[in-house]
Amino acid sequence: MVWTTDGGLSSLPLPAGATGGRASYISPGGSVAVGEYLHSPTGESEIYAVVLWHRDGSGWRAEAIPSPEEVPHMGTTPLPRVTDDGDLVLSIGARLSAANDWEYFEMIWERGRGWTGAREFLNRLGLDMLDNSVLLDRVIMSADGSHFAGVIHDANGHALGFVYAHPNPLVHLSARLGTERYRNPWMGNHAVIGEWTYEPVLGWQKYHPEISGGLFFRDVRLGRWGWTRADVFPWVHWIDSGEWTVGRPER
């Protein structure tokens, strides 16, 4: 059993070998909760690690998330988040520095990828202002994993708040299916890697972030701009010629 901060989650099972723990956040859809548990992997001092609880027809089941070797202490305070599919977790890690001081890191766990520093994760999405001279603090994530906010500390000690939206417009028009997988009501299933999207009709495309009135994209292979939207797809309007095609033309 596990102590929780939510009265509705008062009897969650703990992972094998755990001596205690708590749930810190439940996803908006109520299907996944995230928390931390105590264990002793070496048989010596106890450390925290992250645990997910998945709810199905028979109740809740625990999924222990292994900590990265370089950051052995992983917890879920102060602002943990997990998406409804349980494939994206925002957490915090801690380790002792050479000066024997505690260092803390916001970390992102992705199913299939493991743990990544929040800075590296956001850089991969396209937030290229985060070089190695800056630190992140108080990072928060939206329920669907599409928006992030926090505080940037630069090398001069200046603090700057930021809000960042995923650069791919289809992320904001789609339901998340899992790591880099989404489903749009009119485009169907598609893969998203940073700014790039793959779906069977148009292949790999980079869509313009402006989504009012439809979706614009520049076809790299053709060197042409196309436009489509929910009520005309799979038809595409090509800006340079004015022609309409189903999917991509040959040239």
C-alpha positions as CSV (number, residue, x, y, z in Angstrom):
1,M,0.0,0.0,0.0
2,V,1.1,3.6,-0.5
3,W,0.3,6.9,1.1
4,T,-0.9,9.5,-1.4
5,T,-1.8,13.2,-1.5
6,D,-5.1,12.3,-3.2
7,G,-7.9,10.7,-1.2
8,G,-9.0,8.7,-4.3
9,L,-5.6,7.0,-4.5
10,S,-5.2,5.7,-1.0
11,S,-4.5,2.1,-1.7
12,L,-2.1,1.8,-4.7
13,P,0.2,-1.2,-4.9
14,L,3.9,-0.6,-4.6
15,P,6.6,-2.0,-6.9
16,A,8.4,-5.1,-5.7
17,G,11.1,-4.2,-3.1
18,A,9.6,-0.9,-2.2
19,T,9.5,0.2,1.5
20,G,7.2,3.2,1.0
21,G,6.0,5.8,-1.4
22,R,3.4,8.2,-2.5
23,A,1.4,9.3,-5.5
24,S,1.9,13.0,-6.5
25,Y,-0.2,13.5,-9.6
26,I,-2.9,11.8,-11.6
27,S,-3.4,12.5,-15.3
28,P,-6.5,14.5,-16.4
29,G,-8.1,11.4,-17.8
30,G,-7.6,9.5,-14.6
31,S,-5.9,6.6,-16.2
32,V,-2.4,7.1,-15.0
33,A,-0.8,8.4,-11.8
34,V,2.8,9.2,-11.1
35,G,4.7,9.2,-7.8
36,E,7.9,8.1,-6.0
37,Y,8.9,5.1,-4.0
38,L,11.7,4.2,-1.6
39,H,13.9,1.2,-2.3
40,S,17.4,0.0,-1.6
41,P,18.8,-1.4,-4.9
42,T,22.3,-2.1,-3.3
43,G,21.0,-3.3,0.0
44,E,22.5,-0.2,1.7
45,S,20.9,3.3,1.9
46,E,17.4,3.8,0.5
47,I,16.8,6.1,-2.4
48,Y,13.8,7.4,-4.3
49,A,12.7,6.3,-7.8
50,V,9.7,7.1,-10.0
51,V,6.7,4.9,-10.3
52,L,3.7,5.0,-12.6
53,W,0.3,3.5,-11.8
54,H,-1.9,2.4,-14.6
55,R,-5.7,1.9,-14.1
56,D,-7.5,-0.8,-16.0
57,G,-10.7,-2.9,-15.4
58,S,-9.1,-4.8,-12.5
59,G,-7.7,-1.8,-10.6
60,W,-4.3,-0.2,-10.5
61,R,-0.9,-1.8,-11.4
62,A,2.5,-0.3,-10.6
63,E,5.3,0.2,-13.2
64,A,8.7,1.1,-11.7
65,I,10.7,3.5,-13.9
66,P,14.5,2.7,-13.6
67,S,16.6,5.8,-12.6
68,P,19.4,6.9,-14.9
69,E,22.9,5.9,-13.7
70,E,24.1,9.5,-13.6
71,V,21.2,10.7,-11.5
72,P,20.4,7.9,-9.1
73,H,17.8,9.8,-6.9
74,M,14.6,10.4,-8.9
75,G,11.5,11.9,-7.3
76,T,8.3,13.6,-8.4
77,T,8.4,17.0,-6.5
78,P,7.6,19.8,-6.9
79,L,5.5,19.7,-10.1
80,P,5.3,16.2,-11.6
81,R,3.3,15.6,-14.7
82,V,2.3,12.5,-16.7
83,T,0.4,12.2,-19.9
84,D,-2.8,10.1,-20.1
85,D,-0.9,7.4,-22.1
86,G,1.8,7.1,-19.4
87,D,4.5,7.6,-22.1
88,L,5.8,11.1,-21.0
89,V,6.7,12.0,-17.4
90,L,8.2,15.2,-16.0
91,S,10.1,14.6,-12.8
92,I,13.1,15.8,-10.9
93,G,16.4,14.1,-10.1
94,A,19.1,14.7,-7.5
95,R,22.8,13.8,-7.1
96,L,25.7,14.8,-4.9
97,S,28.3,17.1,-6.5
98,A,32.1,16.8,-6.1
99,A,31.7,19.4,-3.3
100,N,29.2,17.2,-1.6
101,D,26.3,19.5,-2.4
102,W,23.0,18.4,-3.8
103,E,22.3,19.2,-7.4
104,Y,18.8,19.0,-8.8
105,F,17.7,18.4,-12.4
106,E,14.3,18.5,-14.1
107,M,14.1,15.4,-16.2
108,I,11.8,14.0,-18.9
109,W,11.1,10.3,-19.2
110,E,9.8,9.0,-22.6
111,R,8.7,5.4,-23.2
112,G,11.2,3.9,-25.6
113,R,13.8,6.6,-24.9
114,G,14.3,6.7,-21.2
115,W,15.4,9.8,-19.2
116,T,16.6,13.0,-20.8
117,G,17.4,16.3,-19.2
118,A,14.6,18.9,-19.7
119,R,17.0,21.2,-21.5
120,E,18.1,18.5,-24.0
121,F,14.5,17.4,-24.4
122,L,13.3,20.9,-25.3
123,N,16.3,21.5,-27.6
124,R,15.3,18.4,-29.5
125,L,11.8,19.9,-29.9
126,G,13.4,23.1,-31.3
127,L,13.9,25.4,-28.4
128,D,17.4,26.3,-29.5
129,M,18.0,29.1,-26.9
130,L,18.9,26.5,-24.3
131,D,22.7,26.0,-24.6
132,N,25.0,24.5,-22.0
133,S,25.4,27.8,-20.2
134,V,21.8,28.0,-18.9
135,L,20.0,26.2,-16.2
136,L,16.3,25.4,-16.0
137,D,14.2,25.8,-12.9
138,R,10.5,25.2,-12.0
139,V,9.7,23.5,-15.3
140,I,6.0,22.5,-15.8
141,M,4.3,20.5,-18.6
142,S,0.8,20.6,-19.9
143,A,-1.4,17.6,-19.5
144,D,-0.9,16.5,-23.1
145,G,2.9,17.2,-23.2
146,S,2.5,19.9,-25.9
147,H,3.4,23.0,-23.8
148,F,6.1,23.7,-21.3
149,A,6.9,26.7,-19.0
150,G,9.6,27.5,-16.5
151,V,12.5,29.7,-15.6
152,I,15.8,30.0,-17.5
153,H,19.0,31.1,-15.5
154,D,21.7,32.3,-17.8
155,A,25.5,32.4,-17.2
156,N,25.3,35.9,-15.8
157,G,22.7,34.9,-13.1
158,H,19.8,36.5,-14.9
159,A,16.4,34.7,-14.7
160,L,13.9,34.7,-17.5
161,G,10.5,33.0,-17.6
162,F,9.5,31.1,-20.7
163,V,6.5,29.4,-22.2
164,Y,7.1,27.0,-25.1
165,A,4.6,25.2,-27.4
166,H,5.6,22.2,-29.4
167,P,6.6,23.5,-32.8
168,N,4.6,21.0,-34.8
169,P,1.0,22.3,-35.4
170,L,-0.4,18.8,-35.8
171,V,0.5,18.1,-32.1
172,H,-2.1,20.7,-31.1
173,L,-4.7,19.3,-33.5
174,S,-4.3,15.6,-32.5
175,A,-4.7,13.1,-29.7
176,R,-1.5,11.6,-28.4
177,L,-1.2,7.8,-28.9
178,G,2.3,7.4,-27.5
179,T,5.9,8.5,-28.0
180,E,6.0,10.5,-31.2
181,R,2.6,8.9,-32.3
182,Y,-0.6,10.9,-32.7
183,R,-4.0,10.6,-34.3
184,N,-5.8,13.4,-36.0
185,P,-9.6,13.1,-36.7
186,W,-9.2,13.8,-40.4
187,M,-5.6,12.9,-41.2
188,G,-5.5,9.7,-39.2
189,N,-2.5,8.2,-37.5
190,H,0.8,10.0,-38.0
191,A,4.3,10.2,-36.5
192,V,5.8,13.4,-35.1
193,I,9.6,14.0,-34.7
194,G,10.2,17.6,-33.7
195,E,8.9,19.8,-36.5
196,W,8.5,16.9,-38.9
197,T,5.3,14.8,-39.5
198,Y,4.9,11.6,-41.4
199,E,1.5,10.4,-42.6
200,P,0.8,8.0,-45.5
201,V,-0.8,10.5,-47.9
202,L,1.8,13.3,-47.9
203,G,4.8,11.5,-46.4
204,W,7.3,13.5,-44.4
205,Q,6.4,17.2,-44.2
206,K,7.3,20.3,-42.1
207,Y,4.1,22.2,-41.4
208,H,3.9,26.0,-40.9
209,P,3.1,26.7,-37.2
210,E,0.1,29.0,-38.2
211,I,-3.0,26.8,-38.2
212,S,-5.9,29.2,-38.6
213,G,-7.7,28.5,-41.9
214,G,-5.9,25.2,-42.6
215,L,-2.4,23.7,-42.7
216,F,0.4,25.1,-44.9
217,F,3.5,23.0,-45.6
218,R,6.6,23.2,-47.9
219,D,7.2,19.9,-49.6
220,V,11.0,19.6,-49.5
221,R,11.3,17.1,-52.3
222,L,9.1,19.2,-54.7
223,G,10.2,22.6,-53.4
224,R,6.5,23.7,-53.4
225,W,4.1,25.1,-50.8
226,G,0.8,23.1,-50.3
227,W,-2.3,23.8,-48.3
228,T,-5.0,21.5,-46.9
229,R,-7.6,21.4,-44.1
230,A,-10.1,19.0,-42.5
231,D,-12.9,19.5,-45.0
232,V,-10.8,18.9,-48.1
233,F,-8.1,16.4,-47.1
234,P,-6.7,14.3,-48.8
235,W,-7.0,17.0,-51.5
236,V,-4.1,19.5,-51.5
237,H,-4.0,22.9,-53.1
238,W,-0.6,23.9,-54.5
239,I,0.1,27.6,-54.1
240,D,2.5,28.1,-57.1
241,S,0.2,26.5,-59.7
242,G,-3.2,26.7,-58.2
243,E,-3.8,23.0,-59.0
244,W,-5.5,20.5,-56.7
245,T,-4.2,17.0,-56.3
246,V,-5.0,14.0,-54.1
247,G,-1.8,13.8,-52.0
248,R,1.5,14.7,-53.6
249,P,1.9,15.0,-57.4
250,E,4.8,13.4,-59.2
251,R,6.5,16.8,-59.6
